[in-house]
């Protein structure tokens, strides 16, 4: 059974930082591309960042230069470092992966940016 468990969300001030983690189980983690999405109230879920099994990364334009995705295959964990946070980064952040067997999502972790 595939499980993705996010953690690390919380309240941050504008300009602050948070580090999100997503621990995966039930998959051969090192061969999977991993993604972070977010969904703000009243908005569609959007792709924030992705990292391939080989370690190549890509980012939404809105977070380039502020967020960093990384992975630790020994810990079956993908991370999202959020720096220079803005109020518009407020959303539930979801971890995602998938392949021919289907698409898998975590339960999400809330990030709120407010003074």
ZIUR-V410783 format. One record per backbone hydrogen bond with DSSP energy under -0.5 kcal/mol. NH is the residue of the N-H (numbers start at 1). CO is the residue of the C=O. E is the energy in kcal/mol with one decimal. If there is no record, write none. Layout:
[[NH CO E] [NH CO E]]
//
This chain:
[[3 25 -2.4] [5 23 -2.2] [6 4 -0.5] [7 21 -2.1] [10 110 -1.0] [12 112 -2.8] [15 85 -3.2] [16 13 -2.6] [18 82 -2.1] [20 80 -2.9] [21 7 -2.7] [22 78 -1.9] [23 5 -2.5] [24 22 -0.5] [24 76 -3.0] [25 3 -2.1] [29 27 -1.7] [31 28 -2.1] [32 29 -2.0] [34 51 -2.8] [35 96 -2.5] [36 49 -2.8] [37 94 -2.9] [38 46 -2.3] [39 92 -2.1] [43 40 -2.2] [46 38 -3.0] [48 36 -2.9] [49 36 -1.8] [50 58 -2.3] [51 34 -2.7] [52 56 -2.8] [55 52 -1.4] [58 50 -1.9] [60 48 -2.5] [63 60 -1.7] [64 60 -1.0] [66 63 -2.3] [67 63 -2.3] [68 81 -2.1] [70 79 -1.7] [72 77 -3.0] [75 72 -1.0] [76 72 -0.5] [77 72 -1.8] [78 22 -2.1] [79 70 -3.1] [80 20 -2.2] [81 68 -3.2] [82 18 -3.4] [82 80 -0.6] [83 66 -1.8] [83 81 -0.6] [84 15 -0.6] [85 16 -2.2] [89 86 -2.4] [90 87 -1.8] [91 111 -2.0] [92 39 -2.3] [93 91 -0.5] [93 109 -3.0] [94 37 -2.7] [96 35 -2.4] [97 104 -1.7] [98 33 -0.5] [99 102 -2.1] [102 99 -1.5] [104 97 -3.5] [106 95 -1.8] [107 4 -0.5] [109 93 -1.9] [111 91 -2.8] [112 10 -2.7] [114 12 -2.3] [114 112 -0.6]]
//
